[in-house]
Amino acid sequence: MSRIFIESDFCSTWKDFPIKISTIQLCDRLHNLTGIEPIDMNIQFKSKNEQELAQLDKNLSEIDLSRVEKLVVNDTNENSMVNQLKNSTTQETFKLSEEDYRRKQDSVLQWKKDSKLGRFDPTYQSKLEQERALQQDRLATLELNQRCIVENQGMERRGWLRYMGRIPEINNDDLWCGIEFDEPMGKNDGSVKGKQYFGPVATNYGGFVKPNFVKTGPQYTPIDEFASSDEEI
């Protein structure tokens, strides 16, 4: 999975995405987050240093998000609900108290409530509790500073398990595993937003993943790409 920052007029959040995702699935997930209709989306892909990598080509069937750190989603439809909300609240956003904003009927918050999105989805809390229970159960099966394997979206990476626990810089609820990879297949050096959780290791040799995708054991030795097999000549 790849953790990406999503930014739009009414959205500013981190979300996990598969490294490879279909264009339709990406637009659907961004629609749920931003309220912008897929047909009206202009999506900019940006790297870690805010450099623009590309804009979404909707003719592509699949998108590779491996180098993407940020997605900026703009609404190209001047008459869309999002733009109408934006125009109607621009002048008063900074005048409203949180309590007054919660009472407004034409706000993005009210739209999310009506659409039962995010934390307003009746199943949201139960899904969170189930996910975190799974994280805790898996964490109990892992051993710190042991060889490990990370399996996700059909991709296998190996290394050492160097950290287990919460990362307040991301959130205070989820549990994470800090991995020192054998190869530069991560996204950092063992730090998150300036705080070092392990290492530091070489650039892109560190990464943080959910426990659900991690296993530890001495059998997970480094992969020898030159090893021969009786099934290969």
C-alpha positions in Angstrom: 0.0 0.0 0.0 1.1 3.6 -0.5 0.1 6.4 1.9 -0.9 9.5 0.0 -2.0 13.0 1.0 -5.3 14.0 -0.6 -6.0 17.7 -1.1 -9.0 19.5 -2.5 -11.1 22.5 -1.6 -12.9 20.6 1.2 -10.5 17.7 1.8 -7.1 17.4 3.5 -6.2 13.9 4.6 -3.9 11.0 4.4 -5.2 7.7 2.9 -3.8 4.3 1.9 -4.0 3.3 -1.7 -2.8 0.2 -3.6 0.4 0.9 -5.4 -1.3 0.0 -8.6 -5.0 0.9 -9.0 -7.5 1.2 -11.8 -8.4 4.7 -13.0 -12.1 4.0 -12.2 -11.3 2.8 -8.6 -9.1 5.8 -8.0 -11.7 8.3 -9.1 -14.4 6.5 -7.1 -12.4 6.7 -3.9 -11.5 10.3 -4.5 -15.2 11.1 -5.2 -16.0 9.7 -1.7 -13.4 11.8 -0.1 -13.8 15.1 -2.0 -17.4 15.1 -3.3 -16.1 15.9 -6.8 -17.7 13.9 -9.6 -15.2 11.7 -11.5 -16.1 13.3 -14.8 -15.2 16.8 -13.4 -11.9 15.8 -11.7 -8.6 17.3 -12.6 -6.0 15.3 -10.7 -2.4 16.3 -10.2 0.2 13.8 -9.1 3.0 15.2 -6.9 6.2 13.7 -5.5 7.5 14.1 -2.0 9.2 17.5 -2.8 5.9 18.9 -4.2 7.2 18.4 -7.8 4.4 17.7 -10.2 4.8 14.3 -11.8 1.8 14.3 -14.1 -1.9 14.9 -14.5 -4.4 12.0 -14.6 -5.0 10.6 -18.0 -8.5 9.1 -17.8 -7.8 7.0 -20.9 -5.4 4.9 -18.8 -6.9 1.8 -17.4 -4.4 1.5 -14.5 -2.3 4.0 -12.5 1.0 3.4 -10.7 1.2 5.4 -7.5 4.6 4.1 -6.3 6.3 7.6 -6.7 3.2 9.7 -5.7 3.2 11.4 -2.3 0.3 13.8 -2.9 -2.9 14.0 -5.1 -4.4 17.5 -5.7 -8.0 17.2 -6.9 -9.7 20.2 -8.5 -13.3 20.5 -9.7 -13.5 21.7 -13.3 -17.3 22.1 -13.2 -18.2 25.7 -12.1 -21.8 24.7 -11.5 -21.0 21.6 -9.4 -22.3 21.2 -5.8 -18.8 21.4 -4.5 -18.1 24.7 -6.2 -21.5 26.1 -5.1 -20.7 25.2 -1.5 -17.2 26.7 -1.9 -18.7 30.0 -3.2 -21.4 30.1 -0.6 -19.1 29.5 2.4 -15.9 31.4 1.3 -16.9 34.7 2.9 -18.3 33.2 6.1 -16.0 30.3 6.9 -13.7 32.2 9.2 -16.6 33.9 11.0 -18.4 30.7 12.0 -17.8 28.9 15.3 -17.6 25.1 15.1 -21.0 24.9 16.8 -22.6 27.2 14.2 -20.9 25.3 11.3 -22.3 22.0 12.6 -25.8 23.5 12.5 -25.5 24.7 8.9 -27.6 22.7 6.4 -25.6 23.7 3.2 -22.1 22.7 4.5 -19.7 20.0 3.4 -20.1 18.4 6.9 -23.9 18.2 6.4 -23.4 16.7 2.9 -21.1 14.0 4.4 -23.8 13.3 7.1 -26.5 13.0 4.5 -24.4 10.9 2.2 -23.2 8.7 5.2 -19.6 9.1 4.2 -16.5 8.5 6.4 -17.2 8.6 10.1 -20.9 9.1 9.4 -21.2 5.6 7.8 -23.2 3.5 10.3 -20.7 0.7 9.8 -17.6 3.0 10.1 -16.9 2.5 13.8 -17.4 -1.2 13.8 -15.1 -1.6 10.8 -12.5 0.5 12.6 -12.8 -1.6 15.8 -12.5 -4.9 13.7 -9.5 -3.6 11.9 -7.7 -2.5 15.0 -8.5 -5.8 16.8 -6.9 -7.6 13.8 -3.8 -5.3 14.0 -3.5 -6.2 17.7 -3.9 -9.9 17.2 -1.3 -9.9 14.4 1.2 -7.8 16.4 1.1 -10.4 19.1 2.4 -13.0 16.7 5.4 -10.9 15.6 8.9 -10.7 17.1 10.9 -7.5 17.1 14.3 -7.4 15.5 13.6 -10.6 13.6 13.6 -11.4 9.9 10.3 -10.6 8.3 8.3 -10.6 5.1 5.8 -8.0 3.9 3.1 -9.3 1.5 0.7 -6.9 0.0 -1.1 -6.5 -3.4 0.8 -9.5 -4.8 4.2 -7.9 -3.9 6.7 -9.5 -1.5 9.4 -7.6 0.4 11.8 -8.9 3.0 13.9 -7.3 5.7 14.0 -6.8 9.5 11.2 -5.9 11.9 12.5 -2.8 13.8 9.5 -1.2 15.3 6.0 -2.1 16.6 3.5 0.4 17.9 1.6 3.6 17.3 2.7 6.6 15.3 1.0 9.8 16.6 2.3 11.7 13.6 -0.1 9.6 11.5 -2.9 8.9 14.1 -3.2 7.7 17.7 -5.2 4.6 17.1 -3.6 2.4 14.4 -0.7 0.1 15.0 2.3 0.0 12.7 5.3 -2.1 11.9 8.6 -0.4 11.1 10.6 -2.4 8.5 14.2 -2.1 7.5 14.1 -3.6 4.0 16.8 -5.6 2.3 16.4 -3.4 -0.8 15.4 0.2 -1.4 11.7 -0.7 -1.6 10.5 1.6 1.2 9.5 5.3 1.4 11.8 6.7 4.2 14.8 6.2 6.5 12.8 5.0 9.5 11.3 8.4 10.4 7.9 9.9 10.1 7.5 13.7 9.8 10.9 14.3 11.4 10.6 11.8 14.3 13.0 8.8 14.1 11.3 5.5 15.0 14.2 3.2 14.1 17.6 3.5 12.3 18.2 5.8 10.6 18.7 3.5 7.7 19.6 4.4 4.1 17.1 6.4 2.1 14.1 4.3 1.0 15.3 1.2 3.0 12.7 2.1 5.7 9.0 1.9 5.7 5.9 1.5 7.9 3.1 -1.0 7.2 0.1 -2.4 9.0 0.8 -5.6 11.0 -1.8 -7.4 8.9 0.7 -7.7 6.1 3.8 -8.7 8.2 5.1 -12.1 9.3 8.4 -12.8 11.2 10.6 -15.9 11.2 14.2 -17.1 10.4 13.0 -18.6 7.1 12.5 -15.1 5.6 16.1 -14.8 4.5 17.2 -12.3 1.8 16.1 -13.3 -1.6 18.9 -14.4 -3.8 17.9 -13.4 -7.3 20.8 -15.5 -8.8 19.8 -18.7 -7.0 19.1 -21.6 -9.4 16.2 -24.0 -9.3 15.5 -27.5 -10.5 12.5 -26.0 -12.3 14.6 -23.5 -14.2 17.5 -23.9 -16.6 
